[in-house]
């Protein structure tokens, strides 16, 4: 009888999770812009000739090595979507089965964008194919590199101690440093590994591959990816200290582990 009762409780939990009625995410922000100035924590992109030559050679090598299969995979990873990690977590990792998980990662992604934009606007780094005309970016990734209307802050006088570049440039494309996709890949890997530590190694590998796709696609330098991963790691560390974030993360853990039939 106890086993039947336990099984019934588990079925009820799954039904609640799938219906999306288990928990409404807290409206309180996980992060506020005042919590950290990432322009003072992230190193500026190196602009000396040796560093630039090293970065460009890495992009050229990735371009020379890519084939139809890797190009297709890199293009598929152009979408910012936590459910791309289904290739690690399995077919049950789907948005219609995981409404709380979807809402949580949507909120995390919205909040990191403000920090990403500030850092991009600080250093205003051009993309590899703008620096070197021999680099051919994958066509399917160019749309994601186009600057969104109003996404850039206008050039303005800077404080004497500011690490930022004061002049803007006229370009169709958004700035490269740091990579938003690498930031997203790192944050997603870290958070999913917090929830499903049994697959930590595979999740981190997937998150880093997600960022590497931007190098393969010719739209980012390797140093853009490194900076994005540092940014993502710092932001997750700060979120983990927020009580609203911790409560929501626990709700996601219950939903996700239940739907994937993992022990709670």
Secondary structure, 3 states (H helix, E strand, C coil): CHHHHHHHHHHHHHHHHHHCCCCCCCCCCCCCHHHCCHHHCCCCCCCCHHHHHHHHHHHHHHHHHCCHHHHHHHHHCCCCCHHHHHHHHCCCCCHHHCHHHHHHHHHHHHHHHHHHHHHHHHHCCCCHHHHCCCCCCCHHHHHHHECCCCCCCCCCCCCCCCCCCCCCCCCCECCCCCCHHHHHHHHHHHHHHHHCHHHHHHHHHHHHHHHHHHHHCCCCCHHHHHHHHHHHHHHHHHHCCCHHHHHHHHHHHHHHHHHCCCCC
